[in-house]
Amino acid sequence: MEPLKPLFMKRGVLIMVFILVSCSAGETGPSPDCDIDAGPCIRSGRDGMIALEIGPRPVTAMRPLYFRVMLENHRRPRSVMVELSMPGMSMGSNRITLSTSGEGLYEGLGVIPLCPSGRRLWRAGIVIDGRVVEVFHFDVR
Amino acid sequence: MSVNSIYLLMFTSGLLSGFSHCLGMCGPLVTSYSLGLKERALLPHMLYNLGRVTTYILLGGVVGMTGSFLGVMAGVQGLQRLIMILAGVLIVLMGLGLAGWFPFPGRLEGRGTLFPGFIERALGPSPGRLTAGSFYPLGVLLGFIPCGVVYTALIATARAGMEAENHLFGFLKGLLMMLSFGLGTMPTLLLLGGTVGIMGVRMRSRLQRLSALVMIAAGVIFVARAV
């Protein structure tokens, strides 16, 4: 068994390097493209206009929040969701299902978890009928 | 979404998060206690992780029963801070012990352990070294450390709890969801602990000084985040 020891050591180092690389992968990510505390994030595309509003403002982690999506010139969707994630950090699946509350207006309640690492940048994907149609990046407090 | 797919999703979420997230929070601690283990044993790692998962199950059950993530978190916030500070101090002491910089070196000599005596006494019945049984309560305690991935899993559990027919179903559903998530996070930390364990003594001694510095820094960060 003695000659196998260096092999174990090398293998151990390789596994550790793999773990550390996968841990640090994606450290650099996108920057905020919207100030969610200033008002709704709005974007117009080929499919129409999409706006995301989160409140109450200032948008703070670990507080109950409402999520409001406004669609203009879109075909009536079967389902609308907001998918929250943190760029460069796997935070699990946090999907907020919205229900319709008017023509082109969808609302739901959710929570943005606190990342104890101090990261504040969040990504909100607007999922319409199972497809991510728009993405906003913003900082939360 | 079917019942089975919820549990599968939670397990997968834990598995994926483990590689990118859990290592940052639990990695320094797992590395440090692994370096302190004399034998190449799986039992302490299993017990530590089962302790952690026990806490997740407990939180999942309560969150599922009440259907409230924020309410439960508000209740354990003070405890979480205290545990963060204790864990941070513990990691710093372990780092100092590993580097041979502990202010009372006489207490460590010939003990075959990284821990100062008073911590050993707090953690296990054997005064000379940590016993395997010490790792389960350690895992239970450290399972309360604030963690974004665990928060996300608990938010999903709260949603499932709100949809449950009654409190008992909510409790059971929450418990099983967090069990699935916790089991998913285990392979990464078992792999890390096992990897440190299979390293030869020479390799460990080379890594010790570097690990000690990382541990001291990690411990200080733990305390800084809590206060």
Chai-1 contact restraints between the chains, C-beta under 6 A:
chainA,res_idxA,chainB,res_idxB,connection_type,confidence,min_distance_angstrom,max_distance_angstrom,comment,restraint_id
A,K5,B,G200,contact,1.0,0.0,6.0,A-B,restraint_1
A,F8,B,I198,contact,1.0,0.0,6.0,A-B,restraint_2
A,M9,B,M199,contact,1.0,0.0,6.0,A-B,restraint_3
A,M9,B,G200,contact,1.0,0.0,6.0,A-B,restraint_4
A,M9,B,M203,contact,1.0,0.0,6.0,A-B,restraint_5
A,G12,B,T195,contact,1.0,0.0,6.0,A-B,restraint_6
A,G12,B,I198,contact,1.0,0.0,6.0,A-B,restraint_7
A,G12,B,M199,contact,1.0,0.0,6.0,A-B,restraint_8
A,I15,B,T195,contact,1.0,0.0,6.0,A-B,restraint_9
A,M16,B,T195,contact,1.0,0.0,6.0,A-B,restraint_10
A,S22,B,F19,contact,1.0,0.0,6.0,A-B,restraint_11
A,C23,B,L23,contact,1.0,0.0,6.0,A-B,restraint_12
A,S90,B,L16,contact,1.0,0.0,6.0,A-B,restraint_13
A,S90,B,S17,contact,1.0,0.0,6.0,A-B,restraint_14
A,S90,B,S20,contact,1.0,0.0,6.0,A-B,restraint_15
A,S90,B,H21,contact,1.0,0.0,6.0,A-B,restraint_16
A,M91,B,G148,contact,1.0,0.0,6.0,A-B,restraint_17
A,M91,B,V149,contact,1.0,0.0,6.0,A-B,restraint_18
A,M91,B,T152,contact,1.0,0.0,6.0,A-B,restraint_19
A,G92,B,S13,contact,1.0,0.0,6.0,A-B,restraint_20
A,G92,B,S17,contact,1.0,0.0,6.0,A-B,restraint_21
A,G92,B,V149,contact,1.0,0.0,6.0,A-B,restraint_22
A,G92,B,T152,contact,1.0,0.0,6.0,A-B,restraint_23
A,G92,B,A153,contact,1.0,0.0,6.0,A-B,restraint_24
A,S93,B,S13,contact,1.0,0.0,6.0,A-B,restraint_25
A,N94,B,T152,contact,1.0,0.0,6.0,A-B,restraint_26
A,N94,B,I155,contact,1.0,0.0,6.0,A-B,restraint_27
A,V111,B,I155,contact,1.0,0.0,6.0,A-B,restraint_28
A,P113,B,G148,contact,1.0,0.0,6.0,A-B,restraint_29
A,P113,B,Y151,contact,1.0,0.0,6.0,A-B,restraint_30
A,P113,B,T152,contact,1.0,0.0,6.0,A-B,restraint_31
A,C115,B,G148,contact,1.0,0.0,6.0,A-B,restraint_32
A,P116,B,P146,contact,1.0,0.0,6.0,A-B,restraint_33
A,P116,B,R225,contact,1.0,0.0,6.0,A-B,restraint_34
